[in-house]
């Protein structure tokens, strides 16, 4: 997602890859990324802590800063 001068981003069916077109699903070459934690995982585990942080405002800011599209 990060633009680089040596990389040309291509439109698919006239839709250019951008945060808005990825978020609204109109850009066809995007996929969802999931964080899955087993139901019986301890609530104080690093997996649960990471999941909860990723869903927080700070976590979503980090997702956006990494070049990914945060949750709506």
C-alpha positions, 0 to 999 in steps of 0.5 A: 500500500505504501507508494514508492516511486519505482512501483506503479500502482495499477487500476483494475477495471478502472479502480485504482488502489487507494485506502478508500477503494480498498475499504469500500471493497471496490478495488478487487485485489484486496483481502481481509486480514483476521486475528483469531484467538481460540475461545479457551485462550487465557485472557492474560495471554499475549494473543488476547492482549495483541488482539485487544490492542489491535482493536483499540484506537492506538492499534488501528492507528498503527494499522493505518500507519503501517499502510493497511486500511483500518477497520471502519 
